[in-house]
């Protein structure tokens, strides 16, 4: 009993201000889902892979008691009668936006034991009666605590984010609109400089209808709207097809951002457009970004869907790009 009490002398019960590093090994990529799981030092609360236990104990004399966590994941059952939530807003953490919590895709099973280096293993909680009360309290606190990495992620994601909230343009009170007799029809638009009939932008100063930027994959426009700004310095353009009674996509070239203009209805009426009678006929910039984010997420899941990836490190296994 004296020997056992001495063995546990450095075991601590984690408090509210302690960080528990139970996601990954301090020295390698081992984690609870690795073949041998992860060992959490019950004194320092640092995660250690099996291959590095000797090293950790050598560097931390007397701190050789660990909570061993072995985790296995299984795909969560899918209810075919429930439709996946549709993303309708370029936002995080609000209704209609992206859900950052992906844990509902899996079911996790964990097994625990108390490991005393180098050769004692006590299944936990099955054989908890062998342990002093404060050791059991320490193990329970580690199991219940959020990991240090999870705490950091939550602090970063604590506030919601809405990518559709835009600031009012600095040109809202000063934008010049030329009187050149041009009137814009409610539909049937085409770029003034090419044959494109979509991704069209109406310059609010001179009424020019021009195509948008060319995308990285070769789609999109021919950059005529941007080139027009570089020549004229007329800053605001509204995307045709996104105009409704609620607003429209407005881009400010010199502010290099999507913006709001409280005087949009007046500016559009200058070119013969009645916002109240317009209907959406093209994808907004938010729609395009949502689509891109979803495609990226789907590609990431597909690439790893049937693969068991094994982190590696050391000579001959690392590369820098």
C-alpha positions in Angstrom: 0.0 0.0 0.0 2.9 2.3 0.8 4.4 1.6 -2.6 1.1 2.3 -4.4 0.5 5.5 -2.5 4.0 6.7 -3.4 3.4 5.8 -7.1 0.4 8.1 -7.2 1.9 11.0 -5.3 2.1 13.2 -8.4 -1.3 12.5 -9.7 -3.4 15.7 -9.9 -7.1 16.4 -10.4 -7.6 18.8 -13.3 -9.2 22.1 -12.4 -11.1 24.6 -14.5 -7.9 26.4 -15.5 -6.0 23.3 -16.6 -5.5 22.5 -20.2 -5.9 18.8 -21.1 -3.9 17.8 -24.2 -5.8 14.7 -25.1 -6.1 15.1 -28.8 -2.5 14.3 -30.0 0.9 13.1 -28.7 3.3 15.8 -27.6 6.1 14.2 -29.6 4.3 12.6 -32.6 1.0 12.3 -34.5 -0.4 9.6 -32.3 -3.9 10.3 -31.1 -6.7 8.3 -29.3 -7.7 6.7 -32.7 -4.2 5.5 -33.4 -3.5 1.7 -33.1 -2.2 2.1 -29.6 -4.3 5.0 -28.5 -3.0 7.9 -26.5 -1.7 8.1 -22.9 -2.6 11.3 -20.9 -0.1 12.0 -18.1 -2.2 12.4 -14.9 0.3 14.9 -13.6 1.1 17.2 -16.6 -2.1 16.4 -18.6 0.0 16.0 -21.8 -0.8 13.4 -24.4 1.9 10.9 -25.1 2.1 8.1 -27.7 3.1 4.6 -26.7 6.5 4.9 -28.4 7.4 8.0 -26.3 6.3 6.9 -22.8 9.9 6.1 -21.8 11.0 9.5 -23.0 8.3 11.3 -21.2 9.0 9.5 -17.9 12.7 10.1 -18.2 12.1 13.9 -18.7 9.4 14.0 -15.9 10.7 11.9 -13.0 7.9 10.5 -10.8 5.2 11.3 -13.3 4.6 7.9 -14.7 0.8 7.4 -14.2 -1.3 7.8 -17.3 -4.9 7.6 -18.4 -4.9 5.5 -21.6 -7.6 6.4 -24.1 -8.4 4.1 -27.0 -11.0 5.5 -29.4 -12.7 3.9 -32.4 -15.2 5.6 -34.7 -18.1 4.2 -36.7 -20.3 6.0 -39.2 -23.5 7.2 -37.7 -26.6 5.6 -39.0 -28.3 7.8 -41.7 -32.1 8.3 -41.6 -33.1 8.2 -45.2 -36.4 9.9 -44.3 -34.7 13.0 -43.1 -33.4 15.4 -45.8 -30.0 17.0 -45.2 -30.2 20.7 -44.1 -29.8 22.9 -47.1 -27.2 25.7 -47.0 -28.9 29.0 -48.0 -26.6 31.6 -46.4 -22.9 32.3 -46.7 -22.6 32.2 -42.9 -21.4 30.1 -40.0 -23.3 29.3 -36.8 -26.6 30.9 -37.8 -29.8 29.4 -39.3 -29.3 28.6 -42.9 -25.5 28.8 -42.7 -22.8 26.2 -42.5 -22.7 23.9 -39.4 -19.1 23.6 -38.1 -20.0 20.7 -35.8 -19.5 17.6 -37.9 -19.4 15.1 -35.0 -22.9 13.9 -35.8 -21.4 12.0 -38.8 -19.7 9.5 -36.5 -20.3 7.4 -33.3 -17.3 7.2 -31.0 -16.5 4.3 -28.7 -13.8 4.8 -26.1 -12.0 2.4 -23.7 -10.0 3.6 -20.7 -7.4 2.2 -18.4 -4.9 3.5 -15.8 -1.4 2.7 -17.0 1.6 2.9 -14.6 4.8 2.8 -16.6 6.4 0.5 -17.3 4.2 -2.5 -16.8 1.0 -2.0 -14.8 -2.4 -1.7 -16.5 -5.7 -1.3 -14.6 -8.9 -1.3 -16.7 -11.0 1.7 -15.9 -13.7 1.9 -14.6 -14.0 -1.9 -14.5 -11.4 -2.3 -11.8 -11.6 1.2 -10.2 -11.9 -0.4 -6.8 -8.1 -0.9 -6.8 -7.5 2.9 -7.1 -7.4 5.7 -4.5 -10.3 8.0 -4.7 -8.3 11.0 -5.9 -6.9 8.9 -8.8 -10.4 8.1 -9.9 -11.3 11.7 -9.6 -8.3 12.6 -11.8 -9.3 10.1 -14.5 -13.0 11.2 -14.5 -11.9 14.9 -14.8 -9.7 14.1 -17.8 -12.4 12.1 -19.5 -15.0 14.8 -18.9 -12.9 17.8 -19.8 -12.8 19.5 -23.2 -9.4 19.1 -24.8 -7.1 22.1 -25.0 -7.5 22.1 -28.8 -11.3 22.0 -28.6 -11.3 24.9 -26.2 -9.2 26.9 -28.7 -11.5 26.0 -31.6 -14.5 27.1 -29.6 -13.0 30.4 -28.6 -12.2 31.1 -32.3 -15.7 30.0 -33.4 -17.4 31.6 -30.4 -19.0 34.3 -32.5 -21.2 33.6 -35.4 -20.1 34.9 -38.8 -22.3 36.2 -41.6 -20.6 36.7 -44.9 -23.8 38.3 -46.3 -23.6 41.4 -44.1 -22.0 44.2 -46.1 -20.9 47.7 -45.2 -22.4 50.8 -46.8 -20.3 52.0 -49.7 -18.4 55.3 -49.3 -20.1 56.4 -52.6 -23.6 56.2 -51.2 -24.0 60.0 -51.1 -21.6 61.1 -53.8 -21.9 58.7 -56.8 -22.2 60.6 -60.1 -24.7 59.3 -62.7 -24.4 60.5 -66.3 -27.4 61.7 -68.3 -26.8 59.9 -71.5 -30.3 58.8 -72.4 -29.7 55.1 -71.9 -32.5 52.9 -70.4 -32.0 49.3 -69.3 -34.7 46.7 -70.1 -35.9 44.3 -67.3 -34.4 41.3 -69.0 -32.6 40.1 -72.2 -29.2 41.7 -71.4 -25.9 41.2 -73.2 -22.4 42.4 -72.6 -21.7 45.7 -74.5 -18.3 44.3 -75.6 -18.9 40.5 -76.2 -21.7 38.0 -76.7 -22.0 36.9 -73.0 -25.6 37.0 -71.6 -24.9 36.0 -68.0 -22.6 37.2 -65.2 -23.4 40.7 -66.3 -22.8 43.9 -64.3 -24.5 47.3 -64.7 -22.2 50.2 -64.0 -24.2 52.6 -62.0 -22.4 55.7 -63.3 -22.7 55.4 -67.1 -25.2 52.4 -67.5 -22.7 50.2 -69.3 -23.5 46.5 -69.2 -20.4 44.4 -69.1 -19.4 40.9 -68.2 -17.7 39.9 -64.9 -14.3 38.4 -64.1 -13.0 35.2 -65.6 -12.9 32.4 -62.9 -9.9 30.3 -62.2 -11.5 27.3 -64.1 -12.0 29.3 -67.3 -15.7 30.0 -66.7 -17.3 33.3 -65.8 -16.8 36.5 -67.9 -14.2 38.2 -70.0 -13.2 40.9 -67.4 -14.9 43.6 -69.4 -16.6 45.2 -66.3 -13.3 45.4 -64.4 -11.4 46.7 -67.5 -14.1 49.4 -67.8 -13.5 50.5 -64.2 -9.7 50.7 -64.8 -10.4 53.1 -67.8 -13.1 55.2 -66.3 -12.8 54.9 -62.5 -16.6 54.6 -62.3 -16.6 52.6 -59.0 -20.0 50.9 -58.5 -21.6 48.0 -60.5 -24.7 46.0 -59.7 -25.1 42.4 -60.9 -28.0 42.0 -63.3 -30.2 39.1 -62.4 -29.7 39.6 -58.6 -32.0 42.7 -58.4 -35.1 42.2 -56.4 -37.3 44.3 -54.1 -35.0 43.4 -51.2 -31.7 44.6 -52.9 -29.0 43.3 -55.2 -25.3 42.4 -55.4 -23.3 45.6 -55.6 -19.5 45.6 -56.1 -17.3 48.6 -55.4 -14.1 48.4 -57.4 -12.1 50.9 -55.5 -13.2 49.5 -52.1 -12.6 46.0 -53.5 -15.6 44.5 -51.8 -19.3 43.7 -52.0 -21.2 46.7 -50.5 -24.6 48.1 -49.7 -26.1 51.3 -51.2 -29.1 52.7 -49.4 -29.9 54.7 -52.5 -29.9 51.8 -54.9 -33.5 52.1 -55.9 -33.0 55.7 -57.0 -29.8 54.8 -58.9 -31.5 52.0 -60.7 -34.5 54.1 -61.6 -32.1 56.5 -63.3 -31.5 53.7 -65.8 -35.2 52.8 -66.0 -35.2 49.8 -63.7 -37.9 49.4 -61.1 -36.6 47.3 -58.2 -40.1 46.4 -57.0 -40.8 44.6 -60.3 -37.5 42.8 -60.7 -37.1 39.0 -60.0 -33.9 37.1 -59.3 -32.7 35.3 -62.5 -29.0 34.7 -61.8 -26.9 33.4 -58.9 -25.8 35.9 -56.4 -22.1 36.1 -55.3 -23.2 34.4 -52.0 -24.8 31.6 -54.0 -21.6 31.1 -55.9 -19.5 31.0 -52.7 -21.8 28.6 -51.0 -21.7 26.3 -54.0 -17.9 26.5 -54.0 -17.6 25.7 -50.3 -20.0 22.8 -50.6 -18.0 21.4 -53.6 -14.8 21.7 -51.7 -16.3 20.0 -48.6 -17.7 17.2 -50.7 -14.4 16.7 -52.5 -12.6 16.5 -49.2 -15.0 13.9 -47.9 -14.8 11.8 -51.1 -11.0 11.8 -51.1 -10.9 10.3 -47.6 -14.2 8.4 -47.5 -12.6 5.0 -48.1 -9.1 5.6 -46.9 -7.5 5.0 -43.6 -4.9 7.7 -43.4 -1.9 7.0 -41.2 0.1 10.1 -40.0 3.9 9.6 -40.4 6.9 11.5 -39.4 10.7 11.2 -39.3 13.5 10.8 -41.9 12.2 10.1 -45.4 8.6 10.8 -44.6 8.4 14.6 -44.5 8.2 17.1 -47.4 7.9 20.9 -47.6 6.1 22.7 -50.3 
